[in-house]
């Protein structure tokens, strides 16, 4: 009888170690080995071919387009995200639950479907899209369409990062500031923003990572025009399909490095608790 507790402890310890081994093996074969292989294939001929591949006009254009799309995506989702988060937490109105459900829609819809939907609305042969092109505004197969696709896909990230902090904060400090004569903008700038700063930074980093790595929706609406609407992810695919593996692996390594930096930033900026 005395050995039963010891046996139970050993079984529990063995199950813990077994689960850890399974998790580590899963991550090893699914994540670590592919990343290591990409890094090895990238630098197997030295650093010079990598730098030459990343310095090519096509790669530089892909970097530039990716940064432009990511910048406007983060800006739009930051402004919209903070506003909607405050609206959902601080106000009661008809359709509030519907709005909350619609915000999560991008997480459930395939990015390819999003791109197709944008083409059906803003494409040249769509009524609204045709009218926009008639007045000189091109959405599909240009930067605005790519930004719209990236904005839709990453829309919930800032909102869902800020909402829990606003709920935890409450509105007592904001009400106190208003009773002391502070205006709406002054209260927002001095009370709300400092309180949600960490959560907002966390959401912005997630949004930036999603915009930089987005492929499906952007691939549909961009037209994949080389040195015009080709992002870095599209550049990787196009170079690999054309048997330029050096450039493809170099760009993939750059994206992987961005992902690692983003992961570190999210760990640092993620609000405690």
Residue, then its C-alpha position, 0 to 999 in steps of 0.5 A: x500500500x505504501x508504494x501506491x502513492x509513489x507509483x502514482x507520482x511516477x506515472x504522472x511524471x512519466x505522462x508529463x515527460x511523454x507529453x513534453x516529448x510529443x510536443x517537442x517532436x511535433x514542433x521539431x518536425x513541423x516548425x524547427x526543421x523546415x526553418x533550419x533547412x531554409x536557412x541552410x539552403x539560403x547560405x549554403x553558397x555564402x552571404x554574397x549570393x543572398x545579398x545580390x538576390x535581395x538587392x535585385x530590382x525585383x526584390x527591392x520592388x517587392x520589399x517596397x510594395x510590402x512595406x507600403x501595404x503593411x504601413x497603410x494596413x497598420x495605420x488604418x487598423x490602429x485608428x479603426x481598431x481603437x475607435x471600435x474597441x472604445x465603441x464596444x466597451x464604453x457604449x450600448x447600442x442596437x446591433x452591438x453583438x452583431x458588430x462584435x460578430x462581424x469583427x471576427x468574420x475575417x478570422x473565419x473567412x478564407x483570404x482567397x474568398x476575401x480577394x474574390x469578394x473585393x474583385x466582385x465589388x471593385x473590379x473593372x467589370x463590376x458596377x461600382x468598380x467600373x465607375x471608380x475606374x471611369x473617374x480614374x480610381x483603380x482599386x483592383x490590381x493596384x496598391x489600394x486593393x492590396x491594402x484593403x485586402x490586408x486591412x480586412x484580414x488583419x482587422x480583428x487583431x488590434x480590436x481584440x487586443x485593446x478590448x480586454x484592457x478597456x474592460x479591465x480599466x473601467x471608465x471611472x478615471x475617464x469620468x473623473x477627468x470629464x468632471x474636472x473639465x477635461x474634453x473628450x480628446x484630452x481625456x482620450x490622450x491623457x487617460x485612455x491612450x496611456x492605459x491601453x498603450x501596451x495592448x495597443x502596441x501588442x495589437x499593432x505588432x500582430x497586425x504588422x506581422x499579418x500584413x507582411x506575411x499575407x498571401x491569399x487575399x493579396x495574391x487575388x487582388x494584386x494581379x501579381x504584376x512584377x515590380x508593380x504589385x508584387x509583395x515579398x510573399x508573391x516574390x518568393x512564389x514567383x522566383x521558386x516557380x521560375x527555378x531561381x531558388x537562391x532568390x526565393x530562399x533569400x526572400x523566405x529567410x528575410x520573411x522568417x527573420x521578420x517573423x522571429x522579430x515579431x514573435x519576440x516583440x509580441x512576447x515583450x509587449x503582450x500585457x501581463x495578466 
